């Protein structure tokens, strides 16, 4: 039986620079690595998606292992674990939503102004919560409301489904994001549609979700664990 540790990246940066870890995100990832190393958890392989925040999370964990004098496998990049391209979804969907809905256009412009005003403050609320504009934009992509030249929701699910899940006797670390984690947790629960996004919405940064694989069957063993984040202020969702 293999155990797949799906690790969500640490807290991301600001809206203007989302594909990187914030200072808190780096700490969350380091605390996770220290937690694993202190418990003598040995990984036989490690993968990450191609996004910088995923790679940086992996690097912090590997560094914690190195400082503890413990080996950590070389991290292999596998595009199945990449999150959907939220920046591209925004750039494609927001203008079309603005053209179709004046109320959305006004709300979205207010959000943009707030993001610009707080661009230098990583802790500002505008960078740390999903707004109604965010949800409307993602929903438009999810349901194909407008023309889109990027990866569709269906294509994204199919890509995530190509991820390698070792079936044997191994511990595998996977550094990924909320939605790929949610898709695989959902599949283990026989959920194969957009309801998986309800799982993504509750996942903490730097959280651990464990799948167990035996005989080709994937089972959800635990989800959204954060034993390494012992202070409330370290527990974040975005």
Secondary structure, 3 states (H helix, E strand, C coil): CEEEEEEECCCECCHHHCCCECHHHHHHHHHHHHHHHHCCCCCCEEEECCCHHHHHHHHHHHHHHHHCCCCCCCEEECHHHCCCCHHHHHHHHHHHHHHHCHHHHHHHHHHHHHHHHCCCCCCCHHHHCCCHHHHHHHHHHHCCCCCCCCCCHHHHHHHHCCCCCCCCCCEEEEEECHHHHHHHHHHHCCCCCCCHHHHHCCCCCCCEEEEEEECCEEEEEEEEECCCCCCHHHCCCC
